[in-house]
């Protein structure tokens, strides 16, 4: 890896950071990964992105990209060998609209379901039911196709799957017996894939003055 590789601040379990790492791997780009502990954020990360959320990518020319979808688009604009941005079964507009819905209404209800104690008067079951409307949409899309946008894994799958994982992990008892059998299959395939496993090693926390992790690792997907 060259010394001028972009720096990527990440947190292993954050779904936003997961989707960014997925795109980096898919694009074949190399970055210097700095694993963050959210209660102990590096001063440099806060200096270049004061909002203090991951992921944050800093390019060699000093450009800072601190929105996960923008990082995905940056990586895939460099190289998109598997055509994540142009799936054959769905238009780009429809694909982006689906991801917008994930990042909007679904994430709103996911937070108030999983972290209901952080929100005044939040009813977790009511928010789970609202969030399930998005699962119904996904399940219907997956009825006659293996992935959300057709026969191949795409930007939408990478952007959405980490959040469905988070939603399911909030309470794992109901999901296996739920009616969302297509989502169950799709999520299980994703979690068992080399693609997902390649981004999930337990990275050590980065500290100022230490060397970064060369990412991606040697596993090819």
N, C-alpha and C positions, 0 to 999 in steps of 0.2 A: 504494500500500500504506500502511496506517495505521501509526503509530508503535507501536501496541500489538499488532502481529502477533506470533504466537509465534516464538520463536527455535529453530531446528533446527540442532544440531551434526551434521554428516554427513561421510562420507568416500566419495568418488566410487565406488571399486571394491569397497566392502564390501557383500556381499549383504544383510546386515541393513539397512543404510542405503538400499540400492536399493529394497527392498520398502516402506520407510517413505515414500520420495519418490514411489513409484508411487501410493500411497494418497492422499498429499497432492494430487497432480495430479488423480487421479480424483474427489476430493471437491470440487475447486474452491476449497480453502482456500489462503490465502496465508501464507507464513512468511518469516522472515528467515534465510537459510541462512548458516551459518558452516562453511566447508570446513576440515576438520581434517587435519593430517599426524600420523599416529599416533605418530611418534617425538618429536613436539613438541606435545603436547596443551595446549590453552589452560587457564590456571589457573581461569578461571570454570567451564569444563566440569567440571573435576575437583572444584571446590567444590560444585557442585549434584548431581554424580553421581560419587562417589569411585571407583566400579568402573572408570571410565576407558574405557568402550567406547561406540561409536556404534551407532545414533543416540541422541541425547538431545534431547527437546523440552521447552522451558520456556514455559508459558503466561503470559499477561499477569498473572494473579493469583499467580504464583510457583509454581504446580503444576509438578512435574517428572515427565515420563514417559520412562523410559529403557529400555524394552523395545520392540523393533521391532513386535511384533504389537499391543502396547498402543497404540502411536502410530498404526498402521493403523486400529485400532478407534476411536480418538479421532477421526481425520479422517473416517472413514466414518459415524460417529455424528452428525457435523455435517451431512453431506450424502452420499448414496449414489445418485447419479442413474442409475448403470448397474447397480444392484442387485448389487454385488459380495458383499454379506453374505447375500443371499437368492437364490442361483442356482436356477433352476427344475428342474434335473436332479439335484440332490443335496440332502440335508438339511444343516442347519448342523452337526449333530453329526458326520456323516460327513466333511464338508469340514474341520472342525477336527481330526478324528482324522488325516486325511491330512497336514495341516500339522504336527501333533504328531510324526508319524513322520519327516517331513523334518527337523525340528529336533532329533529324538532320535537314533535309530539311524543314519539316513543321514548326518547331520552328523558323528557320531562317526567313522564309517568314512571319510568324505570328508577330514576333517582328517588322518587317519593314512595316507591315500593321497597326498594332495597335499603334506603337510608331514611326511612320515615321518621325516625327520632330527631332528625335534623330539621324537620319542617313542622311548623305549628299546625296542629289539627289534621295532619295527613293521615288518611285511612289507607293502609297499605293494600288491603284487598281490593278496594275501589280502584286504586291506581293500577294494580295488577290487571284487573279486568279491562281497563282502558288500554293498557299496553298490549294486551292480547289481541286487540284489533289489528295491530301491525303484524302479529304472528299469523293471523288469519289471511292477511294479504300475501305474506310470504308463502304460506302453505299452499294457497291456491296457485301461485306462480310456479311452485315446484311440483305440481301435479303431473305435468307431462315433460319435465325437463330436469336434468340433474343439478343445474345451477340457476341462480336468480335471473340471469339474462340469456339463458340458452344452454348449449351443449358444452360450454367451456367456462372455467372459473374466470371471473372478471373483477373489475374495480368495485362493483356493487357487493360481491361476495366478500371481498377483503375488507371493505369499509363497514359492512353490517355485521358480519359473523362475530367479531369480538364483543359487540354489544348484546347480541343474543346469548352468547356465553355468559356474560355478566348477569343478564336477566335470569337465566336458568339457575345460575349458581346462588342466587338470592334465596332460593328454596328448591332443592332438588327433588323433593318428595313427590310433587304433583306432575312434573313435566313428562317422565317416562310413560305415565298412563293417560296423558292428555290426548286430545284429538288431533294434535299437530304432528301427525306421523311423518309427513314429508319434511317438516322442519327438523324433526328428530334425526332422520336419516342424513339430511344435509349437514347439520351441525356435527354429528358423530363423524362423518367423513372428513370434515374440516379439522376437527380436533385430533384425528388420527393421522393426518397427512404429514409428510415430510416438510411441506410448506410451513405449517404451523409450528412443528417441532423445531424447525431451524431458527425461529425467532424467540424461543422460550427458554434457552439455557439460563441458569441463575447467574446473572452477571454481578460481580462485586461492585459495591458503591465506589464511585469515582470521587477522589479528593484532589484539591488543587495541587499541582506539581507532579501528579502521577501520570503515567502513560495511559492513553485510552485503549479500549478494546477495538481491534480491527474487526469490523463488521461489514458484510456477513461472514460467518465462520465457514469452515471448509465444506459443510454439507450442502450439496446442490439439490435444488428442487425443480 
